[in-house]
């Protein structure tokens, strides 16, 4: 019984860290996309 409860806690902790990593990855990809669009827009405006 004790081992079963311990296994549940480990699973919860690993899920939280997995979600934290996912959130960081999503933000990094989002910032990269925004930076890319902004850079392309600046190139476009400078060539007008």
KEDOMAR-679747 format. One record per residue: chain; x, y, z of N, C-alpha, C in turn; residue number from 1. Coordinates in Angstrom, 3 decimals. Atoms other than C-alpha are relative to their C-alpha. Layout:
N
+----+----------+----------+----------+----------+----------+----------+----------+----------+----------+-----+
! ch !   n.east !  n.north !     n.up !  ca.east ! ca.north !    ca.up !   c.east !  c.north !     c.up !   i !
+----+----------+----------+----------+----------+----------+----------+----------+----------+----------+-----+
!  A !        X !        Y !        Z !        X !        Y !        Z !        X !        Y !        Z ! NUM !
...
+----+----------+----------+----------+----------+----------+----------+----------+----------+----------+-----+
//
This chain:
48
+----+----------+----------+----------+----------+----------+----------+----------+----------+----------+-----+
! ch !   n.east !  n.north !     n.up !  ca.east ! ca.north !    ca.up !   c.east !  c.north !     c.up !   i !
+----+----------+----------+----------+----------+----------+----------+----------+----------+----------+-----+
!  A !    0.823 !   -1.200 !    0.000 !    0.000 !    0.000 !    0.000 !    0.866 !    1.262 !    0.000 !   1 !
!  A !   -0.843 !   -1.180 !   -0.074 !    2.724 !    2.467 !    0.910 !    0.696 !    0.299 !   -1.314 !   2 !
!  A !   -0.683 !   -0.195 !    1.278 !    4.512 !    1.920 !   -2.377 !   -0.954 !    0.587 !   -1.042 !   3 !
!  A !    0.976 !   -0.497 !    0.972 !    1.327 !    2.605 !   -4.342 !   -0.200 !    1.511 !    0.161 !   4 !
!  A !    0.165 !   -1.434 !   -0.236 !    0.864 !    6.034 !   -2.710 !    1.247 !    0.764 !   -0.435 !   5 !
!  A !   -1.241 !   -0.644 !    0.395 !    4.517 !    6.874 !   -3.282 !    0.064 !    0.133 !   -1.519 !   6 !
!  A !   -0.011 !   -0.025 !    1.466 !    4.162 !    6.017 !   -6.970 !   -0.951 !    1.077 !   -0.525 !   7 !
!  A !    0.944 !   -1.036 !    0.436 !    1.137 !    8.334 !   -7.283 !    0.610 !    1.387 !    0.162 !   8 !
!  A !   -0.618 !   -1.306 !   -0.217 !    3.089 !   11.262 !   -5.819 !    1.079 !    0.270 !   -1.041 !   9 !
!  A !   -1.029 !   -0.179 !    1.014 !    5.983 !   10.696 !   -8.209 !   -0.628 !    0.345 !   -1.342 !  10 !
!  A !    0.680 !   -0.263 !    1.266 !    3.559 !   10.668 !  -11.131 !   -0.503 !    1.440 !   -0.038 !  11 !
!  A !    0.496 !   -1.377 !   -0.041 !    1.986 !   13.969 !  -10.029 !    1.143 !    0.991 !   -0.188 !  12 !
!  A !   -1.138 !   -0.903 !    0.125 !    5.396 !   15.615 !   -9.675 !    0.558 !   -0.003 !   -1.416 !  13 !
!  A !   -0.539 !    0.053 !    1.357 !    6.577 !   14.399 !  -13.066 !   -0.959 !    0.668 !   -0.983 !  14 !
!  A !    0.958 !   -0.670 !    0.877 !    3.362 !   15.655 !  -14.687 !    0.134 !    1.512 !    0.124 !  15 !
!  A !   -0.147 !   -1.441 !   -0.193 !    3.840 !   19.110 !  -13.154 !    1.257 !    0.507 !   -0.689 !  16 !
!  A !   -1.229 !   -0.448 !    0.641 !    7.442 !   19.362 !  -14.344 !   -0.117 !   -0.115 !   -1.513 !  17 !
!  A !    0.200 !    0.145 !    1.439 !    6.409 !   18.091 !  -17.771 !   -0.818 !    1.171 !   -0.529 !  18 !
!  A !    0.819 !   -1.137 !    0.426 !    3.752 !   20.801 !  -18.002 !    0.792 !    1.299 !    0.065 !  19 !
!  A !   -0.827 !   -1.195 !   -0.112 !    6.246 !   23.408 !  -16.838 !    0.934 !    0.105 !   -1.206 !  20 !
!  A !   -0.861 !    0.021 !    1.179 !    8.624 !   22.387 !  -19.620 !   -0.773 !    0.311 !   -1.264 !  21 !
!  A !    0.845 !   -0.276 !    1.164 !    5.780 !   22.471 !  -22.120 !   -0.319 !    1.483 !   -0.078 !  22 !
!  A !    0.312 !   -1.432 !   -0.025 !    4.826 !   25.995 !  -21.053 !    1.197 !    0.826 !   -0.458 !  23 !
!  A !   -1.210 !   -0.725 !    0.397 !    8.410 !   27.209 !  -21.417 !    0.247 !   -0.157 !   -1.495 !  24 !
!  A !   -0.197 !    0.246 !    1.436 !    8.671 !   25.603 !  -24.853 !   -0.983 !    0.805 !   -0.842 !  25 !
!  A !    1.016 !   -0.755 !    0.741 !    5.422 !   27.207 !  -26.014 !    0.346 !    1.487 !   -0.012 !  26 !
!  A !   -0.383 !   -1.410 !   -0.044 !    6.582 !   30.640 !  -24.843 !    1.203 !    0.282 !   -0.895 !  27 !
!  A !   -1.177 !   -0.212 !    0.839 !    9.952 !   30.255 !  -26.564 !   -0.363 !   -0.013 !   -1.480 !  28 !
!  A !    0.426 !    0.062 !    1.402 !    8.344 !   29.231 !  -29.848 !   -0.833 !    1.234 !   -0.349 !  29 !
!  A !    0.823 !   -1.188 !    0.232 !    5.812 !   32.067 !  -29.530 !    0.841 !    1.255 !   -0.148 !  30 !
!  A !   -0.873 !   -1.169 !    0.106 !    8.512 !   34.671 !  -28.902 !    0.810 !   -0.039 !   -1.291 !  31 !
!  A !   -0.747 !    0.124 !    1.255 !   10.501 !   33.330 !  -31.854 !   -0.866 !    0.408 !   -1.191 !  32 !
!  A !    0.909 !   -0.352 !    1.099 !    7.468 !   33.645 !  -34.148 !   -0.262 !    1.506 !   -0.015 !  33 !
!  A !    0.249 !   -1.447 !   -0.078 !    6.704 !   37.182 !  -32.919 !    1.233 !    0.776 !   -0.458 !  34 !
!  A !   -1.240 !   -0.665 !    0.397 !   10.354 !   38.204 !  -33.330 !    0.210 !   -0.093 !   -1.508 !  35 !
!  A !   -0.160 !    0.190 !    1.444 !   10.445 !   36.757 !  -36.848 !   -0.947 !    0.909 !   -0.775 !  36 !
!  A !    0.971 !   -0.858 !    0.685 !    7.260 !   38.564 !  -37.914 !    0.385 !    1.473 !    0.135 !  37 !
!  A !   -0.399 !   -1.392 !   -0.209 !    8.479 !   41.826 !  -36.393 !    1.206 !    0.348 !   -0.865 !  38 !
!  A !   -1.185 !   -0.235 !    0.826 !   11.827 !   41.506 !  -38.177 !   -0.369 !    0.138 !   -1.470 !  39 !
!  A !    0.428 !   -0.069 !    1.400 !   10.178 !   40.841 !  -41.537 !   -0.771 !    1.294 !   -0.242 !  40 !
!  A !    0.752 !   -1.254 !    0.140 !    7.827 !   43.795 !  -40.983 !    0.951 !    1.197 !   -0.065 !  41 !
!  A !   -0.973 !   -1.095 !    0.018 !   10.781 !   46.076 !  -40.222 !    0.735 !    0.059 !   -1.334 !  42 !
!  A !   -0.645 !    0.029 !    1.321 !   12.528 !   44.972 !  -43.419 !   -0.946 !    0.578 !   -1.050 !  43 !
!  A !    0.998 !   -0.500 !    0.951 !    9.320 !   45.661 !  -45.364 !   -0.146 !    1.518 !    0.100 !  44 !
!  A !    0.188 !   -1.437 !   -0.200 !    8.875 !   49.141 !  -43.853 !    1.240 !    0.765 !   -0.458 !  45 !
!  A !   -1.230 !   -0.693 !    0.392 !   12.524 !   50.076 !  -44.442 !    0.178 !    0.055 !   -1.510 !  46 !
!  A !   -0.153 !    0.017 !    1.457 !   12.264 !   49.194 !  -48.131 !   -1.044 !    0.851 !   -0.713 !  47 !
!  A !    1.022 !   -0.843 !    0.640 !    9.239 !   51.445 !  -48.761 !    0.570 !    1.344 !   -0.410 !  48 !
+----+----------+----------+----------+----------+----------+----------+----------+----------+----------+-----+
//
